[in-house]
Amino acid sequence: MADFEAQNPIPSRRVPANAVTKERRWLRDLGPFVPIVALGAIAALTVDGFGTTPNIIAIVQASAITGIAAIGTAAITISGKFVSLAIEQQAMTSAFVFAALITAGSPVALAILAAFAVAILLGLVQGFLVSRGLNPIVTTLAFGSALFGIVVMLADNRTITLSPNPIAELGGGTTLGVPNQAIIFVVLLAIGSFLLARTKLGRQLLLTGSNPDAAELVGIPTKRIVMIAFVVAALASAIVGILVVGQVSQAKSDMFRGLTIDVVAAVLVGGIAIQGGEGQLWRAGYGAIVLTMLGNIMLLIGIDAGTRELLKGLLAGAVLISMTMLKARGR
């Protein structure tokens, strides 16, 4: 019997390699959401007011606004052009265009289309300049400052109030208990993720950010791709501007103060490679949720606004340094 077993060993049951790969992939995809769940659970147990329904809705709405803008900005980052520092100015411009047309008696659809048209123009101008070699930080910072001054001057520094507000339900309402802003955020995230992962344009965007010289050699119009990325970011800012006008029923010059740093931090915290050529759009949304929850917790425990912004900046900086070091080790 022993000789038979020695000559005819029973084959061991091996786990298929693809099964191990699927398990690791599942853990990798699910892993980033663990900190959000843990942070929310701890805060609900230890921070007064965190787990209340109004506070949860406020977190979801704020996450959606930051997340929508971050989706657009992530397109610029993936294209290899860092970020736009004119996010809040673009959102403010779209908000004023939309509110001004509504108060002038224009139909809602026309006001939205006009805000989008202005956003496309703003994105094209920035994208054209950056794609021709101008520094994206300096260009978008200067562009945002100039845009802010022009809009405030044209609006005579007035606040435009909508009464009645025809999109109050869209900006501040809920559907089955879920804020409409969050639903729009999820839909845009799904569409953007599909376009990035499954379309020719998405592949061209990734290759442009990864290796622009190689992209040009294979016939990819890299300058046009960069311009498209800036247009996407501007349109995302326009959606944010319109939604916030729907939520607060007014447009004013300081309504998006701090949005740019929140969006840039969300992109970095989400783990999108700042060098370009890598990243998934859902990570920008993830970063927005994490930062919004942290900001809400700090607000509830009494941390002042300056310290909150400092901690957000330190967190984003720490993530950036970590990603840079990991990339260097990988080489």
N, C-alpha and C positions, 0 to 999 in steps of 0.2 A: 504493500500500500504506500509506504514511504517512497519506494522507488518510482511508483506510478505518479505520485504527486510531484516528485522532483523532475520527472521527465515531462509532465504536463501541468505546469503551474497554473493556478487559477488566476486569470487576468484581474489586476486591481481595477477598481472603479475610479476612473479619473473624472474630475470635474472639467467639462468642456471649457476651453480657453475663452470662448466668446461669452460664456456664462459669467466668468470672473470679470471680464471686461464690462459687461452690462451692469454687474453689481457695483463696480467701482464708479462707473459713469453715473449710476443712480445716486450713489452717495455724494459724488462731486456736485451733481446738480441740486441735490436737496440740502447739502451742507450749508450754503450761504444763508438759508432761511432760518437756521437754528438760532443764530444770535438775535434775530428779530423776535422770534417767539419767546426766547428766554428773557430778553430785555422787557418785553411787554408783560410777561407773567410776573417778573420781579417788581416792576413799577406798579402793577395793579395791586400787589400785596403790600407795598411799602409807601407809595406816594398817594396822598389824599387827593381825590378828584380825578386821578388818571383814568380809572376804569368806568367813569360815567359816560352815558350815551352822548351828551353834547360834546364832551372832550374827544371821544373816539371819532365822532363825525368831523370835528375840527381837524384832527390829525390826518384823517383820510383826505379831506379837501386840500389841506396844505401840501400833503405828499403828492397829490395829483397835479397841482399847479407846478410845483418844482419838477416833478417827474416828466410832465409834458415838455417843459422847456429843456430838460436834460436830454430827452430823446433826440431833439433836434441838434443840440450842442454836441452830442455823442457822434453824430455824423461828421461834424467838422474834425473832432478828435481822431476818429478812425481814418479820415482822409490824410492825416499827418500834419494838420495845421493847428494843433493845440486846441484852442477854444475861441469863442467870440466874447469880448468884454463889453459888448453893446446889447446884451440880452434884455436888461430892464428898460433901456431906452426904446428898443424896438417894440416891446410889449406896451409901453406907455403910448407910443405913437399910434399903434393899432387901436388902442383903447380910445384915444381922442378922436381918431377918424371915425370909428364906429359910433361913438356917443354923439359926435357932432352931426352926423348924417341922420341919426334917429331923431334928435331934437329938431332937425330941419324938416322932418316929415317923410323921410325916405323909407321905403320898405325894408324890413329886417334883412332879407336876402341880399338886396343891393348894398346895404351898409356892410354886411359881412364880406361880400365880394370886393368892395372897395378897400377894406382893411387888408384883405389878402393880396390885392394888387399892389398896394403900397409896400407890404412886407416883401413881396417878390422883388420889387425894384430895389429895396434896401439890401436884400441878400445878394442880388446880382452885382451891385456896386462894390460891396465888400469882397465878394468872391472874386471879382475881376481883379481888384487891386492885389489881393493876397496871392492869387494864382500867377500873377506876373512877378512875383518875387518879393513883395513888400512884407515886412515882419507882421504876422497876424496879431500879436499883442499890441504893438504900437498903432497899427492901422485901425483895429476895432475899438481901441480905447479912444483914439482921436475922433473916429466916426461917431461913437456913442455920445461923446461930449458935445460935438457939433449938432447932432440930431436933437439932443435934449434942449439945447439953447434955441434951436429953430422952432420946435414944437411949443415950448413955453412962450416964446415971443408971439407966435401966431395965435395961441390961445389966450394971450394977454394975461397969462398966469392965473386964469380963472378955473374953477372947478365946474365941470359940466355934469348936471344931475338929470337922470332920467326919471320922469314922472308922467305917466306910468312907465314901468320897465317891461318891455315886451319879451325879454329873455330871462326874467327873474327865475323862472322855473328851471331853465337850462343851467344857469350859473349857480343857483343856490338850492335847487330842489333835490328831491330824492326819487328813486324808482325802486319799489319793493324794499325800502329802507336803506338803499345804497345811494350815496351822493352821486348825482349825475356827472359831476366832474370826474369822479373815480371811474365811472363807466366809460367815459370818453377817453380817459387815460389808458385803460386796459385795451380798448379797441385800437387806439393809435399804436400802442406798444406791440400788439399782435401783428398789425399791418406792417409796421416798420421792421420787426424781426423777420417776417416772411420775406420782405423785399431784400433785406441784407443777406439772408442765408440762401434764398432760392432763385434769385434773379441775376441776370447778367450785370445789371447796374450795381447790385450789391457786391458781386465779385470784383468788379472794376474799382469800386470804392476801397475795398480791402487791399487790393494790389497797389493802388495809387499810394495809400498810406504806408504800405510795407516797403515798397521799392519803386519810387516814381520813375527812375531811369529805366528799369526793366519794363515797367508798365508802358512807357512811351515806345520802347523797342518793339513791343508786341501790338502796337497800334491803339492803345487806350488813350483817349483824349483827356489827359490828366488835368489840364487847365479847366476843361468843361466840367469834369467830375468835382473839382474843388468848388466851382461856382454853384453846382447843384447842391453840394453839402451846405453851403452858406444860405441858399434859398430855403432848404429844408429847415434849418435852424431859425430863420426869420419867420417862416410860416408857423412853426411851433410857438414862437413868441407871440405871434398874432392871435393864435387860438387862446393862449393864456390871457392876453389882454381883453379879448371879448368875453371870456368866461368870468373874469374878475369883475368886469363892468356889470355883467348879469348878476353877480353875487352881491355887489355893494351898491349898485344903481348909480354909479358916478365914475367920472374919469378925472383924475388930478395928477399933478406932476410927480408927487412923492409916493404914489400908490404901490410901486414895485421896488422900493428901496431895499437893498440887500438881496434881491433875487439873483443877480449875477454871481455873487460869491456862493450862494446856496447851490446854484446849478453846477458851477465848477467843482465845488466840493463833492456834490453828488456823483459827478462823473468820475472823480478820483477815488472816492470811497467805494464806488461800485467796481473798481478794479479794471477800468478800461485803460489800455496801454496809452500813455500820454505821447509816446513816440509815433503812434499811428499804426495802422495795418492789422490790429488785433482788437477784439472786443465784441460783446453782444449787447444789444440795446436794452435787454431786460436788466442788465447790471446797472445802467443809469437809473432806472426806476427803483431798483433795490437800494442804491445809494441815497436816493431821495427819501425813501421810507425811513431808513436808519437815521439820517440827519434830522428829519422832522420829529421822530420819536424822541431823540436825544434833546432837541431844542425844547420840546414840550415838557419833558421831565425837568429840565433845568429851570424852565419858567415856573413850574408848579412848586419847586422847592426853594424858589426865591433868588436864583442867580440872576444878576443884573444883565442887561442887554450886551454891554461891552464884553463881559466875561464870556457870555454865550458865543459871541462872534469869535473871540480869541480861541476858545476851545474847538470850534468848528474848523478854524484855520489850522490849528495844530494837528487835528485829526487828519485833515486832508494832506497836510505836509508829511505826516508820518507815513501815510499810505503811499504817497509818491516816492519817498525815500526808500521804503521797503521794496516797492516794485522795481525801482532802479537798481537796487542791490541784487535782487533776485535775477534780474535780466543780465546783469554783469557776471554773476556766478554761472548762469546758464551758458554763457559763451565759453 
